[in-house]
Amino acid sequence: MLKKRLPLYHPVLRIPVKAAIFGPMQDTVLILDFGSQYTQLIARRVRELNVYCEIHPFHSPPQMGPELRGIILSGSPHSVHEAGAPQVDISGFDESIPVLGVCYGAQWMALNAGGEVVRSEVREYGRANLHFVDADCDLLHGIQAGSQVWMSHGDTITRLPDKARLIGSTADVNVAAYALNGQKKYGLQFHPEVYHSTDGSRLLSNFVEEICGCQRDWTPASFVDHTVMELQEKLQDDKVVLGLSGGVDSSVAAMLLHRAIGQRLYCVFVDNGLLRKNEFTEVLHSYKDMGLNVRGVDAKAKFYEALKGVSDPEAKRKAIGRVFIEVFDEAAHQISDVKWLAQGTIYPDVIESVSVKGPSATIKSHHNVGGLPDFMKLQVVEPLRSLFKDEVRRVGREMEMPETLLGRHPFPGPGLAIRILGEVDAEKVRLLQEVDSIFIHHLKQSGEYDNVWQAGAILLPVQSVGVMGDERTYEKAVALRAVTSTDGMTADWCHLPYALLSKVSNEIINKVKGVNRVVYDISSKPPATIEWE
């Protein structure tokens, strides 16, 4: 995963930040996003081929040089016939650059080349099979008739442009794939990036490797080597401060910086009183064992004070963020001449901070993307901003980091505060820590922990009637949450064994005084989110 050498941009302000240049440009595939739910999946599939790619909104394609080898136009929830339908101008790119349109992208290309696109009488969604495949087409090389594909569209290409030829059909969709004659431009009505398209990876490989000519050399090893060189060039002899969270992203970012500048990296691990049981002590020891220059700060009282009387989820996040900045800034000022703040920002953070069609509704404020208060006066360095979560883990393994850190489930920046519905106090935190500890312990003991993307317990703002012995109880209820996911963008609830859930429930009710009811959350994302707040 070799990072390309182009100007980087602040994810919100879009201010260019100079990056060092080492050696030849990295082969790059540009993905222009029309708002499809599958756009990030396209990027992941290309990255899995060890080819670097970037996602940019359709309305603001970046300036790129000889490193650009191909362009992919994503799908979209919109129709090409809608008023204000997304339009893209790729005329500024070299006409010899190969282009692959997927779903909406294919329809837009066909319409703009003189073809015909109409609304489907019946929305075509789900599995289909190619009954015709042009075996002579480079894009479909090695793909046989009968191959399963995934359809998800409301418009249909009914007539191809005069300069196009049909290269793939299904029983219900005549124009499932086409190519523009004399050009390296292709359109697919189906989604090759979705797992249900069984030969999707082969098709994307044909495009990026055979048609675009990309070298498949963007690997964890090359990413580590190159990023360390970039950091050394960028930071020189400057000091850097990094707020560690105990999670995968900040830990891997710390190790990359440690390799680059050694003890000039100053790590601060803040105990906000909202961590898991014993997490502050255990993680602090593991960091020191890794050779990191790390300082622990006990700030529980300040966070609890800031959360008094606060029950709104967004207000809690903002209160925690404000206090964290105050505590972190105080710790940073105890280090003389610090010039840089390092953050564990990863690629989904950057993508989600830029709306495809103007300002979008805030689902919840993000803990990394959004800039710094003016008073901190620090420049920002983000070693992981080009990586997805699974790529971060692979980079960590390349650096031989402890699996106990790399295998940790994601944990929300505001910690247990957003798993306590309503107002937060020290006693509620203590109770939830005990519940969470039992749940996570049994996941690990049963061997289910590594099958789960993220798990935790939620303290509900309700009490329920129960019976313990011969006594009536009226105590709190907790919800258990465990999901499977690849990068957190979508998630399914885990089908944990009933026997395991029974054991966890019994132990929680028997050992955690104040809880008499345990429920299991079986909601997926979307429409729900992974966290409850």
MINU-490275 format. One record per residue (C-alpha): residue number from 1; y, x, z. Coordinates in nm, 3 decimals, decimal comma. Layout:
% residues N
- NUM;Y;X;Z $
...
This chain:
% residues 533
- 1;0,000;0,000;0,000 $
- 2;0,264;0,240;-0,121 $
- 3;0,609;0,101;-0,067 $
- 4;0,832;0,081;-0,371 $
- 5;1,153;0,283;-0,383 $
- 6;1,425;0,029;-0,451 $
- 7;1,725;-0,078;-0,241 $
- 8;1,608;-0,283;0,057 $
- 9;1,807;-0,588;0,163 $
- 10;1,892;-0,740;0,497 $
- 11;1,678;-1,056;0,494 $
- 12;1,967;-1,290;0,570 $
- 13;2,288;-1,118;0,464 $
- 14;2,127;-0,958;0,156 $
- 15;2,327;-0,640;0,218 $
- 16;2,169;-0,342;0,038 $
- 17;2,033;-0,067;0,259 $
- 18;1,969;0,268;0,094 $
- 19;1,610;0,387;0,092 $
- 20;1,487;0,738;0,023 $
- 21;1,307;0,810;-0,306 $
- 22;0,989;1,012;-0,307 $
- 23;0,803;1,082;-0,629 $
- 24;0,741;0,831;-0,911 $
- 25;0,823;0,462;-0,884 $
- 26;0,547;0,238;-0,746 $
- 27;0,395;-0,006;-0,997 $
- 28;0,525;-0,348;-0,897 $
- 29;0,447;-0,710;-0,984 $
- 30;0,737;-0,950;-0,929 $
- 31;0,653;-1,303;-0,812 $
- 32;0,928;-1,559;-0,870 $
- 33;0,890;-1,847;-0,627 $
- 34;0,961;-2,207;-0,728 $
- 35;0,867;-2,332;-0,381 $
- 36;0,489;-2,364;-0,406 $
- 37;0,281;-2,374;-0,089 $
- 38;0,054;-2,120;-0,261 $
- 39;0,315;-1,855;-0,347 $
- 40;0,229;-1,627;-0,057 $
- 41;-0,136;-1,664;-0,149 $
- 42;-0,060;-1,524;-0,496 $
- 43;0,098;-1,220;-0,331 $
- 44;-0,198;-1,176;-0,098 $
- 45;-0,446;-1,184;-0,388 $
- 46;-0,245;-0,924;-0,580 $
- 47;-0,216;-0,707;-0,267 $
- 48;-0,593;-0,731;-0,220 $
- 49;-0,623;-0,557;-0,557 $
- 50;-0,423;-0,265;-0,409 $
- 51;-0,127;-0,349;-0,632 $
- 52;0,221;-0,381;-0,480 $
- 53;0,408;-0,708;-0,536 $
- 54;0,716;-0,881;-0,406 $
- 55;0,820;-1,247;-0,377 $
- 56;1,176;-1,346;-0,466 $
- 57;1,338;-1,692;-0,507 $
- 58;1,342;-1,806;-0,871 $
- 59;1,722;-1,826;-0,873 $
- 60;1,783;-1,466;-0,764 $
- 61;1,544;-1,226;-0,942 $
- 62;1,621;-0,868;-0,839 $
- 63;1,731;-0,587;-1,066 $
- 64;1,427;-0,372;-1,135 $
- 65;1,356;-0,063;-1,338 $
- 66;1,047;0,101;-1,490 $
- 67;0,840;0,023;-1,182 $
- 68;0,824;-0,344;-1,288 $
- 69;0,492;-0,399;-1,466 $
- 70;0,452;-0,776;-1,461 $
- 71;0,602;-1,110;-1,358 $
- 72;0,423;-1,412;-1,210 $
- 73;0,595;-1,753;-1,206 $
- 74;0,467;-1,965;-0,916 $
- 75;0,386;-2,331;-0,889 $
- 76;0,628;-2,584;-0,742 $
- 77;0,637;-2,924;-0,572 $
- 78;0,890;-3,029;-0,838 $
- 79;0,843;-3,173;-1,187 $
- 80;0,992;-2,997;-1,487 $
- 81;1,149;-3,334;-1,574 $
- 82;1,333;-3,384;-1,246 $
- 83;1,710;-3,369;-1,242 $
- 84;1,793;-3,024;-1,115 $
- 85;1,437;-2,897;-1,170 $
- 86;1,410;-2,524;-1,096 $
- 87;1,504;-2,303;-1,390 $
- 88;1,463;-1,928;-1,411 $
- 89;1,636;-1,673;-1,631 $
- 90;1,410;-1,378;-1,711 $
- 91;1,603;-1,274;-2,019 $
- 92;1,736;-0,973;-1,831 $
- 93;1,389;-0,821;-1,813 $
- 94;1,229;-0,616;-2,088 $
- 95;1,061;-0,861;-2,328 $
- 96;0,749;-0,645;-2,329 $
- 97;0,689;-0,717;-1,957 $
- 98;0,380;-0,942;-1,923 $
- 99;0,439;-1,284;-1,769 $
- 100;0,185;-1,517;-1,606 $
- 101;0,295;-1,876;-1,535 $
- 102;0,094;-2,068;-1,276 $
- 103;0,106;-2,451;-1,274 $
- 104;0,481;-2,529;-1,272 $
- 105;0,545;-2,181;-1,410 $
- 106;0,309;-2,254;-1,701 $
- 107;0,469;-2,593;-1,765 $
- 108;0,819;-2,443;-1,759 $
- 109;0,717;-2,170;-2,005 $
- 110;0,552;-2,421;-2,241 $
- 111;0,847;-2,661;-2,232 $
- 112;1,100;-2,386;-2,294 $
- 113;0,897;-2,250;-2,587 $
- 114;0,894;-2,590;-2,760 $
- 115;0,584;-2,754;-2,613 $
- 116;0,551;-3,094;-2,452 $
- 117;0,497;-3,170;-2,084 $
- 118;0,453;-3,525;-1,952 $
- 119;0,387;-3,689;-1,617 $
- 120;0,013;-3,729;-1,557 $
- 121;-0,113;-4,086;-1,533 $
- 122;-0,330;-3,972;-1,244 $
- 123;-0,238;-3,678;-1,023 $
- 124;-0,491;-3,402;-1,090 $
- 125;-0,591;-3,240;-0,765 $
- 126;-0,904;-3,057;-0,658 $
- 127;-1,199;-2,878;-0,813 $
- 128;-1,262;-2,868;-1,188 $
- 129;-1,468;-2,654;-1,424 $
- 130;-1,366;-2,472;-1,739 $
- 131;-1,582;-2,604;-2,023 $
- 132;-1,400;-2,397;-2,285 $
- 133;-1,301;-2,030;-2,236 $
- 134;-1,162;-1,799;-2,504 $
- 135;-1,377;-1,496;-2,436 $
- 136;-1,162;-1,280;-2,665 $
- 137;-0,853;-1,326;-2,448 $
- 138;-0,777;-1,027;-2,221 $
- 139;-0,670;-1,258;-1,938 $
- 140;-1,008;-1,435;-1,926 $
- 141;-1,226;-1,131;-1,988 $
- 142;-1,552;-1,164;-1,797 $
- 143;-1,497;-1,532;-1,711 $
- 144;-1,759;-1,775;-1,840 $
- 145;-1,750;-2,143;-1,930 $
- 146;-1,838;-2,347;-1,622 $
- 147;-1,620;-2,137;-1,391 $
- 148;-1,473;-2,349;-1,110 $
- 149;-1,093;-2,373;-1,084 $
- 150;-0,850;-2,554;-0,852 $
- 151;-0,604;-2,808;-0,994 $
- 152;-0,293;-2,933;-0,813 $
- 153;-0,033;-3,087;-1,043 $
- 154;0,146;-3,406;-1,138 $
- 155;0,264;-3,294;-1,485 $
- 156;0,039;-3,209;-1,781 $
- 157;0,098;-2,995;-2,090 $
- 158;0,011;-3,230;-2,376 $
- 159;0,124;-3,015;-2,669 $
- 160;0,147;-2,638;-2,688 $
- 161;0,436;-2,458;-2,858 $
- 162;0,372;-2,365;-3,222 $
- 163;0,344;-1,997;-3,128 $
- 164;0,085;-2,058;-2,853 $
- 165;-0,294;-2,080;-2,860 $
- 166;-0,535;-2,258;-2,630 $
- 167;-0,754;-2,024;-2,419 $
- 168;-0,903;-2,259;-2,159 $
- 169;-0,983;-2,629;-2,104 $
- 170;-1,156;-2,851;-1,850 $
- 171;-1,314;-3,190;-1,911 $
- 172;-0,994;-3,371;-1,803 $
- 173;-0,723;-3,114;-1,878 $
- 174;-0,713;-2,995;-2,237 $
- 175;-0,447;-2,728;-2,180 $
- 176;-0,583;-2,556;-1,871 $
- 177;-0,476;-2,213;-2,000 $
- 178;-0,280;-2,082;-2,297 $
- 179;-0,134;-1,763;-2,440 $
- 180;0,179;-1,709;-2,648 $
- 181;0,081;-1,533;-2,970 $
- 182;0,214;-1,181;-3,015 $
- 183;0,337;-1,167;-2,655 $
- 184;0,177;-1,080;-2,323 $
- 185;0,269;-1,419;-2,182 $
- 186;0,015;-1,661;-2,040 $
- 187;0,012;-2,000;-1,870 $
- 188;-0,244;-2,147;-1,629 $
- 189;-0,250;-2,512;-1,527 $
- 190;-0,484;-2,422;-1,239 $
- 191;-0,432;-2,196;-0,937 $
- 192;-0,626;-1,867;-0,959 $
- 193;-0,495;-1,757;-0,619 $
- 194;-0,683;-2,031;-0,432 $
- 195;-1,030;-1,945;-0,302 $
- 196;-1,173;-2,254;-0,475 $
- 197;-1,104;-2,086;-0,811 $
- 198;-1,420;-1,878;-0,806 $
- 199;-1,310;-1,628;-1,071 $
- 200;-0,946;-1,625;-0,963 $
- 201;-0,954;-1,266;-0,836 $
- 202;-1,112;-1,151;-1,163 $
- 203;-0,840;-1,327;-1,362 $
- 204;-0,559;-1,177;-1,152 $
- 205;-0,724;-0,836;-1,180 $
- 206;-0,731;-0,874;-1,558 $
- 207;-0,361;-0,954;-1,552 $
- 208;-0,229;-0,684;-1,318 $
- 209;-0,466;-0,403;-1,414 $
- 210;-0,560;-0,456;-1,780 $
- 211;-0,256;-0,640;-1,914 $
- 212;0,021;-0,501;-1,689 $
- 213;-0,138;-0,157;-1,657 $
- 214;-0,081;-0,133;-1,281 $
- 215;-0,245;0,150;-1,089 $
- 216;-0,448;0,016;-0,796 $
- 217;-0,322;0,276;-0,551 $
- 218;-0,130;0,077;-0,290 $
- 219;-0,366;0,153;0,000 $
- 220;-0,329;0,179;0,381 $
- 221;-0,355;0,559;0,362 $
- 222;-0,085;0,590;0,098 $
- 223;0,135;0,344;0,288 $
- 224;0,110;0,549;0,608 $
- 225;0,182;0,880;0,432 $
- 226;0,473;0,744;0,235 $
- 227;0,627;0,543;0,519 $
- 228;0,617;0,840;0,756 $
- 229;0,796;1,050;0,491 $
- 230;1,054;0,777;0,436 $
- 231;1,117;0,744;0,808 $
- 232;1,158;1,118;0,851 $
- 233;1,408;1,130;0,565 $
- 234;1,595;0,821;0,680 $
- 235;1,612;0,893;1,052 $
- 236;1,649;1,272;1,042 $
- 237;1,711;1,384;1,404 $
- 238;1,835;1,045;1,526 $
- 239;1,697;0,859;1,824 $
- 240;1,534;0,518;1,782 $
- 241;1,472;0,245;2,038 $
- 242;1,198;-0,015;1,992 $
- 243;1,119;-0,323;2,195 $
- 244;0,742;-0,341;2,235 $
- 245;0,583;-0,681;2,286 $
- 246;0,219;-0,587;2,331 $
- 247;0,140;-0,743;1,993 $
- 248;0,001;-0,593;1,674 $
- 249;0,325;-0,571;1,476 $
- 250;0,542;-0,387;1,725 $
- 251;0,250;-0,160;1,822 $
- 252;0,179;-0,051;1,463 $
- 253;0,553;-0,007;1,396 $
- 254;0,571;0,214;1,706 $
- 255;0,284;0,435;1,590 $
- 256;0,437;0,484;1,244 $
- 257;0,766;0,585;1,403 $
- 258;0,588;0,805;1,656 $
- 259;0,418;0,992;1,371 $
- 260;0,754;1,036;1,201 $
- 261;0,984;1,133;1,488 $
- 262;0,765;1,182;1,795 $
- 263;0,941;1,166;2,131 $
- 264;1,273;1,068;1,971 $
- 265;1,126;0,717;1,966 $
- 266;1,207;0,538;2,293 $
- 267;0,998;0,226;2,354 $
- 268;1,096;-0,049;2,597 $
- 269;0,838;-0,302;2,716 $
- 270;1,007;-0,593;2,894 $
- 271;0,819;-0,810;3,142 $
- 272;0,987;-1,144;3,088 $
- 273;0,755;-1,321;3,330 $
- 274;0,610;-1,516;3,038 $
- 275;0,325;-1,284;2,942 $
- 276;-0,046;-1,343;2,992 $
- 277;-0,208;-1,267;3,326 $
- 278;-0,195;-0,890;3,405 $
- 279;-0,075;-0,823;3,048 $
- 280;0,230;-0,617;3,144 $
- 281;0,034;-0,359;3,344 $
- 282;-0,265;-0,340;3,110 $
- 283;-0,066;-0,305;2,787 $
- 284;0,179;-0,057;2,941 $
- 285;-0,113;0,170;3,031 $
- 286;-0,261;0,143;2,680 $
- 287;0,071;0,244;2,524 $
- 288;0,098;0,551;2,743 $
- 289;-0,260;0,647;2,653 $
- 290;-0,149;0,644;2,287 $
- 291;0,116;0,904;2,360 $
- 292;0,412;0,672;2,320 $
- 293;0,735;0,737;2,507 $
- 294;0,750;0,396;2,678 $
- 295;0,936;0,247;2,972 $
- 296;0,848;-0,082;3,141 $
- 297;1,125;-0,313;3,264 $
- 298;1,055;-0,591;3,515 $
- 299;1,303;-0,866;3,430 $
- 300;1,108;-1,175;3,536 $
- 301;1,377;-1,305;3,770 $
- 302;1,648;-1,297;3,501 $
- 303;1,438;-1,497;3,256 $
- 304;1,334;-1,757;3,514 $
- 305;1,698;-1,802;3,615 $
- 306;1,804;-1,851;3,251 $
- 307;1,530;-2,114;3,201 $
- 308;1,626;-2,331;3,500 $
- 309;1,694;-2,686;3,386 $
- 310;1,613;-2,605;3,021 $
- 311;1,346;-2,821;2,856 $
- 312;1,440;-2,837;2,486 $
- 313;1,214;-2,598;2,287 $
- 314;1,493;-2,450;2,076 $
- 315;1,717;-2,411;2,380 $
- 316;1,437;-2,225;2,560 $
- 317;1,392;-1,989;2,265 $
- 318;1,764;-1,917;2,253 $
- 319;1,788;-1,860;2,628 $
- 320;1,494;-1,617;2,618 $
- 321;1,639;-1,439;2,314 $
- 322;1,980;-1,404;2,482 $
- 323;1,838;-1,261;2,804 $
- 324;1,604;-1,030;2,615 $
- 325;1,896;-0,884;2,420 $
- 326;2,091;-0,835;2,744 $
- 327;1,797;-0,664;2,918 $
- 328;1,706;-0,460;2,613 $
- 329;2,067;-0,355;2,553 $
- 330;2,099;-0,240;2,913 $
- 331;1,781;-0,033;2,879 $
- 332;1,894;0,110;2,544 $
- 333;2,227;0,220;2,692 $
- 334;2,039;0,433;2,943 $
- 335;1,928;0,646;2,646 $
- 336;2,211;0,861;2,515 $
- 337;2,308;0,863;2,145 $
- 338;2,062;0,603;2,019 $
- 339;2,152;0,505;1,661 $
- 340;1,862;0,288;1,542 $
- 341;1,682;-0,024;1,656 $
- 342;1,325;-0,055;1,526 $
- 343;1,170;-0,399;1,477 $
- 344;0,820;-0,516;1,392 $
- 345;0,943;-0,748;1,115 $
- 346;0,664;-0,827;0,867 $
- 347;0,674;-0,974;0,517 $
- 348;0,624;-1,344;0,604 $
- 349;0,925;-1,312;0,840 $
- 350;1,137;-1,190;0,551 $
- 351;1,010;-1,451;0,303 $
- 352;1,061;-1,741;0,543 $
- 353;1,421;-1,632;0,612 $
- 354;1,521;-1,685;0,247 $
- 355;1,515;-2,044;0,119 $
- 356;1,401;-2,111;-0,237 $
- 357;1,656;-2,392;-0,283 $
- 358;1,948;-2,314;-0,057 $
- 359;1,960;-2,354;0,324 $
- 360;1,645;-2,513;0,457 $
- 361;1,583;-2,704;0,778 $
- 362;1,520;-2,491;1,083 $
- 363;1,170;-2,555;1,216 $
- 364;1,219;-2,298;1,492 $
- 365;1,436;-1,991;1,525 $
- 366;1,270;-1,662;1,438 $
- 367;1,251;-1,376;1,685 $
- 368;1,290;-1,091;1,435 $
- 369;1,491;-1,197;1,132 $
- 370;1,857;-1,280;1,166 $
- 371;2,050;-0,969;1,254 $
- 372;2,183;-0,828;1,580 $
- 373;2,478;-0,904;1,805 $
- 374;2,780;-0,695;1,709 $
- 375;2,795;-0,534;2,052 $
- 376;2,464;-0,352;2,005 $
- 377;2,612;-0,129;1,732 $
- 378;2,269;-0,018;1,609 $
- 379;2,129;0,019;1,261 $
- 380;1,796;-0,154;1,197 $
- 381;1,475;0,011;1,076 $
- 382;1,174;-0,208;0,991 $
- 383;0,868;-0,002;0,889 $
- 384;0,644;-0,306;0,830 $
- 385;0,874;-0,541;0,642 $
- 386;0,663;-0,518;0,323 $
- 387;0,328;-0,604;0,490 $
- 388;0,133;-0,919;0,567 $
- 389;-0,036;-0,943;0,910 $
- 390;-0,382;-0,840;0,790 $
- 391;-0,226;-0,543;0,609 $
- 392;-0,056;-0,441;0,934 $
- 393;-0,395;-0,434;1,103 $
- 394;-0,544;-0,223;0,822 $
- 395;-0,257;0,025;0,853 $
- 396;-0,321;0,042;1,229 $
- 397;-0,688;0,115;1,170 $
- 398;-0,592;0,385;0,922 $
- 399;-0,399;0,548;1,209 $
- 400;-0,705;0,503;1,436 $
- 401;-0,524;0,282;1,685 $
- 402;-0,732;0,110;1,958 $
- 403;-0,909;-0,202;1,839 $
- 404;-0,814;-0,369;2,167 $
- 405;-0,455;-0,370;2,039 $
- 406;-0,523;-0,433;1,671 $
- 407;-0,762;-0,719;1,737 $
- 408;-0,525;-0,904;1,968 $
- 409;-0,438;-1,258;1,873 $
- 410;-0,076;-1,324;1,775 $
- 411;0,133;-1,425;2,075 $
- 412;0,467;-1,609;2,049 $
- 413;0,783;-1,410;2,113 $
- 414;0,902;-1,656;2,383 $
- 415;0,560;-1,622;2,545 $
- 416;0,423;-1,893;2,773 $
- 417;0,764;-2,063;2,786 $
- 418;0,682;-2,256;2,469 $
- 419;0,333;-2,334;2,594 $
- 420;0,482;-2,503;2,899 $
- 421;0,620;-2,830;2,768 $
- 422;0,943;-2,905;2,946 $
- 423;1,119;-2,695;3,209 $
- 424;0,971;-2,355;3,298 $
- 425;0,937;-2,206;3,645 $
- 426;0,734;-1,929;3,809 $
- 427;0,470;-2,166;3,951 $
- 428;0,404;-2,332;3,615 $
- 429;0,373;-1,987;3,456 $
- 430;0,125;-1,877;3,725 $
- 431;-0,085;-2,190;3,673 $
- 432;-0,089;-2,154;3,294 $
- 433;-0,172;-1,783;3,319 $
- 434;-0,485;-1,871;3,517 $
- 435;-0,590;-2,138;3,265 $
- 436;-0,520;-1,908;2,969 $
- 437;-0,710;-1,621;3,130 $
- 438;-1,023;-1,832;3,171 $
- 439;-1,005;-1,956;2,810 $
- 440;-0,954;-1,611;2,657 $
- 441;-1,221;-1,456;2,882 $
- 442;-1,484;-1,703;2,762 $
- 443;-1,381;-1,662;2,398 $
- 444;-1,442;-1,288;2,431 $
- 445;-1,760;-1,323;2,636 $
- 446;-1,910;-1,569;2,386 $
- 447;-1,824;-1,353;2,083 $
- 448;-1,592;-1,620;1,942 $
- 449;-1,266;-1,430;2,002 $
- 450;-1,277;-1,236;1,674 $
- 451;-1,352;-1,555;1,480 $
- 452;-1,026;-1,707;1,604 $
- 453;-0,681;-1,626;1,463 $
- 454;-0,488;-1,746;1,767 $
- 455;-0,578;-1,920;2,090 $
- 456;-0,407;-2,029;2,407 $
- 457;-0,350;-2,308;2,653 $
- 458;-0,062;-2,554;2,676 $
- 459;0,058;-2,704;3,003 $
- 460;0,138;-3,069;2,938 $
- 461;0,422;-3,256;3,112 $
- 462;0,187;-3,529;3,227 $
- 463;-0,042;-3,593;3,520 $
- 464;-0,364;-3,785;3,513 $
- 465;-0,594;-3,950;3,762 $
- 466;-0,915;-3,771;3,847 $
- 467;-1,192;-3,768;4,105 $
- 468;-1,296;-3,452;4,290 $
- 469;-1,569;-3,510;4,544 $
- 470;-1,483;-3,841;4,705 $
- 471;-1,109;-3,797;4,662 $
- 472;-0,871;-3,935;4,404 $
- 473;-0,653;-3,671;4,239 $
- 474;-0,335;-3,699;4,037 $
- 475;-0,286;-3,359;3,878 $
- 476;-0,180;-3,181;3,562 $
- 477;-0,345;-3,183;3,220 $
- 478;-0,378;-2,882;2,989 $
- 479;-0,459;-2,860;2,620 $
- 480;-0,662;-2,579;2,466 $
- 481;-0,562;-2,461;2,117 $
- 482;-0,766;-2,233;1,887 $
- 483;-0,708;-2,197;1,513 $
- 484;-0,839;-2,002;1,217 $
- 485;-0,595;-1,859;0,964 $
- 486;-0,530;-1,562;0,737 $
- 487;-0,162;-1,501;0,802 $
- 488;-0,043;-1,793;1,015 $
- 489;0,126;-1,974;0,726 $
- 490;-0,147;-2,239;0,731 $
- 491;-0,415;-2,289;0,994 $
- 492;-0,722;-2,501;1,070 $
- 493;-0,845;-2,589;1,417 $
- 494;-1,154;-2,398;1,527 $
- 495;-1,485;-2,577;1,558 $
- 496;-1,577;-2,403;1,882 $
- 497;-1,924;-2,480;2,022 $
- 498;-1,930;-2,781;2,255 $
- 499;-2,119;-2,579;2,515 $
- 500;-1,839;-2,320;2,521 $
- 501;-1,567;-2,582;2,553 $
- 502;-1,763;-2,751;2,831 $
- 503;-1,796;-2,423;3,021 $
- 504;-1,426;-2,345;2,983 $
- 505;-1,322;-2,694;3,091 $
- 506;-1,546;-2,691;3,398 $
- 507;-1,423;-2,351;3,513 $
- 508;-1,057;-2,441;3,466 $
- 509;-1,087;-2,765;3,663 $
- 510;-1,294;-2,601;3,938 $
- 511;-1,088;-2,284;3,978 $
- 512;-0,729;-2,370;3,888 $
- 513;-0,586;-2,586;4,164 $
- 514;-0,349;-2,843;4,021 $
- 515;-0,538;-2,911;3,696 $
- 516;-0,786;-3,198;3,667 $
- 517;-0,801;-3,263;3,291 $
- 518;-0,862;-3,041;2,984 $
- 519;-0,822;-3,159;2,622 $
- 520;-0,879;-2,975;2,293 $
- 521;-0,622;-2,982;2,011 $
- 522;-0,781;-3,060;1,672 $
- 523;-0,461;-3,057;1,463 $
- 524;-0,421;-2,833;1,157 $
- 525;-0,109;-2,665;1,016 $
- 526;0,042;-2,842;0,832 $
- 527;0,125;-3,106;0,944 $
- 528;0,124;-2,965;1,298 $
- 529;0,235;-2,614;1,392 $
- 530;0,014;-2,364;1,574 $
- 531;0,230;-2,372;1,886 $
- 532;0,336;-2,703;2,038 $
- 533;0,701;-2,597;2,066 $
